[in-house]
Amino acid sequence: MKNFLPNNSFINDAKSAKFQPTVVIQILIFIVILIATSFAQAIPIGIVMIAQIFTSSDFDVKNPDSIQNAINKVISSRTTLVAELITTVVISFLVIIYCRCIEKRNFRSMGFVKKRAVPQYLIGIIIGFAMFSACVLICVLTNSLEYKGIIVQGNVLFIVLFFIGFLFQGMEEEVLMRGYLMPSLSNKIPIVAAILLNSVLFSMLHLANDGITALAFINLILYGIFISVYVIRTNSLWGACAIHSVWNFVQGNFYGIFVSGMDTKTSVFRFTPVDNGELFNGGDFGLEGGLAVTFVLILSTALTLLLTGNKKSEENT
């Protein structure tokens, strides 16, 4: 790992931050930012949900039961799920504001590099699709996942909306964890430690998800490690945003598999887990809780470490 980061402008630029708190203080700030931005995101989501409730055919102001039924339907509706995904742009925006105004970091230190941004993103889309497809293939070959056919039918509009939503959601998690937290931590601890710490915190953010298991928790750490290494080796956040977004989208809305315990309800295909194949298919959590994902993430990380990476510093944004 001695030559892990030769001339890496992405991480080196973060060292010019005007505000560099200790690791403990940085983690506390991270928690505060997470809570504050989540509350900010809840405002537009709440507006969308209220609008749905009052326009619901089940809503009757004189009937408390009908009101509760309308609320229950709205909470689990596809429109609400899409709104939750799209409004993650609020979190991305506020995290960027914090990095710019408080830590005084430039955009390049967050991984927003102009040079090769579009190719990086397009390559990330391909990698994200290929990685999760490999997980599905492993599960099919081990008879732990069963193909149920094409179910897209009249759901094309929502599939498009989910794709847009996941573009925002994948970017938000990468901005928060790999654009802000990891480079900031690297100012006080070695980069390998920053990778491990941000990956563990990333996994902890999913502890409340339905169906979480010990293996799912480990896999989420492995995903954090892989994507952190990818960000550093490519010297950019763009590809990681694309990988994360497409990984989640194809998982739920292409293959019809739970996304970290969440059912998106709309997909092109439908694959269902076989009851005795939980070790590979992850059970109720989805493939991220199984050994197929473990294998793909370990292999992907190893291959990424073998990349030459960028030897020259990227241009300023």
Kinemage of the C-alpha trace (Angstrom):
@kinemage 1
@onewidth
@group {chain A} dominant
@subgroup {mainchain}
@vectorlist {calphas} color= white
{ca met a 1} P 0.000 0.000 0.000
{ca lys a 2} L 3.094 2.258 -0.007
{ca asn a 3} L 2.337 3.691 -3.457
{ca phe a 4} L -1.423 3.615 -2.954
{ca leu a 5} L -1.860 7.354 -3.471
{ca pro a 6} L 0.919 8.734 -5.654
{ca asn a 7} L 0.226 12.398 -6.539
{ca asn a 8} L -3.469 12.109 -5.656
{ca ser a 9} L -4.904 15.610 -6.017
{ca phe a 10} L -8.330 14.548 -4.738
{ca ile a 11} L -7.059 13.738 -1.249
{ca asn a 12} L -4.184 16.237 -1.255
{ca asp a 13} L -6.527 19.145 -1.993
{ca ala a 14} L -8.538 18.343 1.142
{ca lys a 15} L -5.410 19.050 3.201
{ca ser a 16} L -5.758 22.729 2.329
{ca ala a 17} L -9.040 22.942 4.256
{ca lys a 18} L -9.133 25.879 6.672
{ca phe a 19} L -11.102 23.914 9.261
{ca gln a 20} L -9.612 20.539 10.178
{ca pro a 21} L -11.175 19.165 13.385
{ca thr a 22} L -9.938 16.055 15.177
{ca val a 23} L -11.372 12.690 14.150
{ca val a 24} L -13.752 12.574 17.124
{ca ile a 25} L -15.024 16.102 16.469
{ca gln a 26} L -15.328 15.333 12.748
{ca ile a 27} L -17.509 12.292 13.445
{ca leu a 28} L -19.697 14.337 15.804
{ca ile a 29} L -20.048 17.012 13.109
{ca phe a 30} L -20.891 14.281 10.609
{ca ile a 31} L -23.711 13.055 12.872
{ca val a 32} L -25.051 16.601 13.284
{ca ile a 33} L -24.927 17.161 9.515
{ca leu a 34} L -26.681 13.850 8.925
{ca ile a 35} L -29.508 14.715 11.327
{ca ala a 36} L -29.875 18.319 10.132
{ca thr a 37} L -29.908 17.440 6.432
{ca ser a 38} L -32.389 14.615 7.038
{ca phe a 39} L -34.766 17.088 8.672
{ca ala a 40} L -34.286 19.456 5.733
{ca gln a 41} L -35.063 16.632 3.290
{ca ala a 42} L -38.197 15.737 5.268
{ca ile a 43} L -39.806 19.104 4.426
{ca pro a 44} L -40.349 18.505 0.678
{ca ile a 45} L -41.206 14.835 1.340
{ca gly a 46} L -43.842 15.965 3.846
{ca ile a 47} L -45.339 18.361 1.303
{ca val a 48} L -45.612 15.577 -1.279
{ca met a 49} L -47.203 13.207 1.242
{ca ile a 50} L -49.744 15.782 2.471
{ca ala a 51} L -50.735 16.531 -1.119
{ca gln a 52} L -51.249 12.809 -1.757
{ca ile a 53} L -53.321 12.353 1.408
{ca phe a 54} L -55.698 15.225 0.669
{ca thr a 55} L -56.182 14.120 -2.949
{ca ser a 56} L -56.615 10.440 -2.073
{ca ser a 57} L -59.985 8.853 -2.864
{ca asp a 58} L -59.820 7.181 0.568
{ca phe a 59} L -59.592 10.490 2.413
{ca asp a 60} L -62.731 11.575 4.285
{ca val a 61} L -62.265 14.245 6.924
{ca lys a 62} L -65.342 12.951 8.780
{ca asn a 63} L -64.047 9.391 8.976
{ca pro a 64} L -60.871 8.820 11.091
{ca asp a 65} L -60.440 5.307 9.682
{ca ser a 66} L -60.430 6.587 6.122
{ca ile a 67} L -57.823 9.202 7.049
{ca gln a 68} L -55.590 6.506 8.537
{ca asn a 69} L -56.058 4.317 5.462
{ca ala a 70} L -55.091 7.209 3.208
{ca ile a 71} L -51.984 7.903 5.308
{ca asn a 72} L -50.927 4.240 5.266
{ca lys a 73} L -51.283 4.045 1.486
{ca val a 74} L -49.316 7.248 0.954
{ca ile a 75} L -46.447 6.152 3.208
{ca ser a 76} L -45.904 3.008 1.121
{ca ser a 77} L -46.773 4.510 -2.269
{ca arg a 78} L -44.391 4.574 -5.215
{ca thr a 79} L -44.800 8.349 -5.444
{ca thr a 80} L -43.511 8.733 -1.889
{ca leu a 81} L -40.575 6.399 -2.580
{ca val a 82} L -39.637 8.421 -5.665
{ca ala a 83} L -39.948 11.660 -3.672
{ca glu a 84} L -37.661 10.247 -0.962
{ca leu a 85} L -35.043 9.439 -3.592
{ca ile a 86} L -35.216 12.721 -5.513
{ca thr a 87} L -35.193 14.907 -2.392
{ca thr a 88} L -31.813 13.479 -1.377
{ca val a 89} L -30.506 16.290 -3.605
{ca val a 90} L -31.206 18.527 -0.588
{ca ile a 91} L -28.679 16.550 1.468
{ca ser a 92} L -26.055 16.708 -1.291
{ca phe a 93} L -26.502 20.467 -1.618
{ca leu a 94} L -26.198 21.136 2.124
{ca val a 95} L -23.137 18.879 2.508
{ca ile a 96} L -21.425 20.724 -0.354
{ca ile a 97} L -22.306 24.048 1.303
{ca tyr a 98} L -20.703 22.818 4.554
{ca cys a 99} L -17.510 21.750 2.783
{ca arg a 100} L -17.283 25.028 0.866
{ca cys a 101} L -18.273 27.481 3.603
{ca ile a 102} L -17.070 25.836 6.827
{ca glu a 103} L -14.111 23.658 5.875
{ca lys a 104} L -13.273 26.026 2.988
{ca arg a 105} L -12.552 23.161 0.587
{ca asn a 106} L -12.660 23.487 -3.193
{ca phe a 107} L -14.819 21.299 -5.424
{ca arg a 108} L -11.856 19.189 -6.534
{ca ser a 109} L -11.245 18.111 -2.914
{ca met a 110} L -14.779 16.670 -2.965
{ca gly a 111} L -14.052 14.715 -6.148
{ca phe a 112} L -15.884 17.056 -8.500
{ca val a 113} L -13.272 17.191 -11.234
{ca lys a 114} L -14.092 18.589 -14.676
{ca lys a 115} L -11.567 16.528 -16.572
{ca arg a 116} L -13.137 13.334 -17.983
{ca ala a 117} L -16.260 13.798 -15.839
{ca val a 118} L -18.636 12.485 -18.519
{ca pro a 119} L -16.516 9.428 -19.476
{ca gln a 120} L -16.002 8.648 -15.782
{ca tyr a 121} L -19.749 8.730 -15.199
{ca leu a 122} L -20.554 6.587 -18.231
{ca ile a 123} L -17.919 4.018 -17.261
{ca gly a 124} L -19.397 3.993 -13.753
{ca ile a 125} L -22.838 3.185 -15.183
{ca ile a 126} L -21.397 0.188 -17.024
{ca ile a 127} L -19.447 -1.006 -13.971
{ca gly a 128} L -22.440 -0.674 -11.645
{ca phe a 129} L -24.647 -2.658 -14.021
{ca ala a 130} L -21.996 -5.327 -14.599
{ca met a 131} L -21.241 -5.770 -10.894
{ca phe a 132} L -24.809 -6.313 -9.800
{ca ser a 133} L -25.587 -8.453 -12.830
{ca ala a 134} L -22.676 -10.675 -11.799
{ca cys a 135} L -24.288 -11.025 -8.351
{ca val a 136} L -27.584 -12.052 -9.955
{ca leu a 137} L -25.812 -14.557 -12.210
{ca ile a 138} L -24.061 -16.167 -9.228
{ca cys a 139} L -27.390 -16.533 -7.424
{ca val a 140} L -29.069 -18.040 -10.480
{ca leu a 141} L -26.203 -20.510 -10.963
{ca thr a 142} L -26.378 -21.522 -7.287
{ca asn a 143} L -30.175 -21.946 -7.528
{ca ser a 144} L -30.745 -19.330 -4.838
{ca leu a 145} L -32.635 -16.923 -7.111
{ca glu a 146} L -35.591 -17.758 -9.350
{ca tyr a 147} L -36.549 -15.874 -12.514
{ca lys a 148} L -40.259 -14.990 -12.639
{ca gly a 149} L -40.412 -13.166 -15.973
{ca ile a 150} L -40.973 -9.661 -17.337
{ca ile a 151} L -43.437 -7.548 -15.336
{ca val a 152} L -42.829 -4.007 -16.631
{ca gln a 153} L -46.249 -3.672 -18.293
{ca gly a 154} L -47.623 -0.163 -17.535
{ca asn a 155} L -44.899 0.783 -15.096
{ca val a 156} L -42.542 2.440 -17.585
{ca leu a 157} L -43.122 5.962 -16.225
{ca phe a 158} L -42.339 4.940 -12.656
{ca ile a 159} L -39.253 3.002 -13.764
{ca val a 160} L -37.974 6.192 -15.419
{ca leu a 161} L -38.809 8.209 -12.283
{ca phe a 162} L -37.008 5.667 -10.085
{ca phe a 163} L -33.971 5.868 -12.368
{ca ile a 164} L -33.890 9.653 -11.961
{ca gly a 165} L -34.434 9.281 -8.231
{ca phe a 166} L -31.572 6.815 -7.820
{ca leu a 167} L -29.266 9.154 -9.753
{ca phe a 168} L -29.816 11.690 -6.977
{ca gln a 169} L -29.754 9.122 -4.149
{ca gly a 170} L -26.520 7.448 -5.238
{ca met a 171} L -24.844 10.813 -5.610
{ca glu a 172} L -26.040 11.940 -2.174
{ca glu a 173} L -24.470 8.994 -0.347
{ca glu a 174} L -21.214 9.411 -2.245
{ca val a 175} L -21.058 13.166 -1.614
{ca leu a 176} L -21.700 12.574 2.081
{ca met a 177} L -19.350 9.616 2.634
{ca arg a 178} L -16.623 9.807 -0.004
{ca gly a 179} L -16.793 13.460 -1.047
{ca tyr a 180} L -17.000 14.991 2.418
{ca leu a 181} L -16.204 12.530 5.211
{ca met a 182} L -13.362 10.410 3.827
{ca pro a 183} L -11.146 13.307 2.612
{ca ser a 184} L -11.799 15.249 5.830
{ca leu a 185} L -10.829 12.244 7.956
{ca ser a 186} L -7.681 11.756 5.858
{ca asn a 187} L -6.399 15.099 7.148
{ca lys a 188} L -5.930 13.536 10.585
{ca ile a 189} L -5.468 9.812 9.983
{ca pro a 190} L -3.849 7.653 7.258
{ca ile a 191} L -5.975 7.202 4.157
{ca val a 192} L -6.408 3.445 4.772
{ca ala a 193} L -7.869 4.231 8.204
{ca ala a 194} L -10.111 6.904 6.657
{ca ile a 195} L -11.376 4.343 4.133
{ca leu a 196} L -12.163 1.802 6.843
{ca leu a 197} L -13.796 4.330 9.180
{ca asn a 198} L -16.031 5.909 6.541
{ca ser a 199} L -17.012 2.419 5.333
{ca val a 200} L -18.031 1.280 8.818
{ca leu a 201} L -20.054 4.472 9.331
{ca phe a 202} L -21.644 3.960 5.911
{ca ser a 203} L -22.715 0.467 6.922
{ca met a 204} L -24.074 1.730 10.252
{ca leu a 205} L -26.404 4.102 8.380
{ca his a 206} L -28.265 0.995 7.170
{ca leu a 207} L -28.744 -0.676 10.564
{ca ala a 208} L -32.424 0.304 10.699
{ca asn a 209} L -33.173 -1.254 7.286
{ca asp a 210} L -35.561 -4.224 7.142
{ca gly a 211} L -33.911 -7.648 7.183
{ca ile a 212} L -30.415 -6.438 8.157
{ca thr a 213} L -28.056 -9.277 9.111
{ca ala a 214} L -24.420 -9.617 10.178
{ca leu a 215} L -23.418 -10.589 6.624
{ca ala a 216} L -25.370 -7.635 5.187
{ca phe a 217} L -23.527 -5.322 7.582
{ca ile a 218} L -20.182 -6.777 6.478
{ca asn a 219} L -21.125 -6.480 2.808
{ca leu a 220} L -22.027 -2.823 3.247
{ca ile a 221} L -18.585 -2.261 4.765
{ca leu a 222} L -17.034 -4.081 1.806
{ca tyr a 223} L -19.039 -1.884 -0.557
{ca gly a 224} L -17.781 1.207 1.253
{ca ile a 225} L -14.203 -0.035 0.940
{ca phe a 226} L -14.610 -0.838 -2.759
{ca ile a 227} L -16.173 2.490 -3.680
{ca ser a 228} L -13.647 4.422 -1.557
{ca val a 229} L -10.772 2.693 -3.327
{ca tyr a 230} L -12.455 3.357 -6.678
{ca val a 231} L -12.810 7.068 -5.881
{ca ile a 232} L -9.158 7.351 -4.921
{ca arg a 233} L -7.800 5.336 -7.830
{ca thr a 234} L -9.849 7.319 -10.371
{ca asn a 235} L -9.184 10.611 -8.571
{ca ser a 236} L -12.847 11.559 -9.025
{ca leu a 237} L -16.269 11.157 -7.432
{ca trp a 238} L -18.213 11.001 -10.701
{ca gly a 239} L -17.714 7.305 -11.422
{ca ala a 240} L -18.560 6.324 -7.847
{ca cys a 241} L -21.828 8.283 -8.021
{ca ala a 242} L -22.783 6.410 -11.192
{ca ile a 243} L -21.814 2.987 -9.804
{ca his a 244} L -23.823 3.563 -6.621
{ca ser a 245} L -26.878 4.874 -8.474
{ca val a 246} L -26.959 2.120 -11.091
{ca trp a 247} L -26.228 -0.622 -8.534
{ca asn a 248} L -29.338 0.424 -6.568
{ca phe a 249} L -31.498 1.032 -9.637
{ca val a 250} L -30.860 -2.266 -11.417
{ca gln a 251} L -31.196 -4.131 -8.143
{ca gly a 252} L -34.701 -2.851 -7.446
{ca asn a 253} L -36.154 -1.579 -10.706
{ca phe a 254} L -34.473 -3.800 -13.278
{ca tyr a 255} L -34.140 -7.175 -11.550
{ca gly a 256} L -36.951 -6.624 -9.020
{ca ile a 257} L -34.877 -7.462 -5.929
{ca phe a 258} L -35.056 -5.714 -2.548
{ca val a 259} L -32.643 -2.758 -2.227
{ca ser a 260} L -31.106 -3.021 1.264
{ca gly a 261} L -34.422 -4.329 2.571
{ca met a 262} L -36.603 -1.918 0.530
{ca asp a 263} L -39.121 -3.085 -2.080
{ca thr a 264} L -39.358 -0.471 -4.853
{ca lys a 265} L -42.558 -2.172 -6.116
{ca thr a 266} L -41.804 -1.479 -9.793
{ca ser a 267} L -39.340 -3.333 -12.043
{ca val a 268} L -38.655 -4.656 -15.529
{ca phe a 269} L -37.961 -8.241 -14.426
{ca arg a 270} L -38.810 -10.143 -11.272
{ca phe a 271} L -36.365 -12.431 -9.524
{ca thr a 272} L -37.443 -13.966 -6.229
{ca pro a 273} L -35.194 -15.518 -3.561
{ca val a 274} L -35.378 -19.277 -3.029
{ca asp a 275} L -36.215 -20.082 0.604
{ca asn a 276} L -33.197 -22.298 1.240
{ca gly a 277} L -30.766 -20.010 -0.611
{ca glu a 278} L -30.449 -17.176 1.950
{ca leu a 279} L -26.698 -17.660 2.235
{ca phe a 280} L -26.297 -16.404 -1.346
{ca asn a 281} L -29.440 -14.348 -1.988
{ca gly a 282} L -29.518 -12.481 1.341
{ca gly a 283} L -33.133 -13.287 2.196
{ca asp a 284} L -35.388 -10.340 3.076
{ca phe a 285} L -32.524 -7.827 2.869
{ca gly a 286} L -31.845 -8.571 -0.766
{ca leu a 287} L -28.666 -9.738 -2.474
{ca glu a 288} L -26.557 -7.292 -0.438
{ca gly a 289} L -27.073 -9.671 2.490
{ca gly a 290} L -25.624 -12.704 0.686
{ca leu a 291} L -22.315 -14.273 -0.314
{ca ala a 292} L -22.783 -13.499 -4.018
{ca val a 293} L -22.311 -9.794 -3.253
{ca thr a 294} L -19.427 -10.588 -0.874
{ca phe a 295} L -17.532 -12.351 -3.656
{ca val a 296} L -18.220 -9.651 -6.272
{ca leu a 297} L -17.174 -6.817 -3.949
{ca ile a 298} L -13.928 -8.492 -2.899
{ca leu a 299} L -13.064 -9.259 -6.534
{ca ser a 300} L -14.004 -5.724 -7.654
{ca thr a 301} L -11.849 -4.152 -4.936
{ca ala a 302} L -8.886 -6.326 -5.890
{ca leu a 303} L -9.265 -5.424 -9.570
{ca thr a 304} L -9.548 -1.717 -8.722
{ca leu a 305} L -6.358 -1.860 -6.682
{ca leu a 306} L -4.599 -3.273 -9.734
{ca leu a 307} L -5.532 -0.249 -11.819
{ca thr a 308} L -2.752 2.157 -12.686
{ca gly a 309} L -4.855 5.114 -11.588
{ca asn a 310} L -4.238 8.715 -12.562
{ca lys a 311} L -0.572 9.653 -12.350
{ca lys a 312} L -1.125 13.285 -13.131
{ca ser a 313} L -3.017 15.746 -11.020
{ca glu a 314} L -6.428 16.653 -12.372
{ca glu a 315} L -7.240 20.135 -13.545
{ca asn a 316} L -9.031 22.477 -11.186
{ca thr a 317} L -12.776 22.800 -11.557
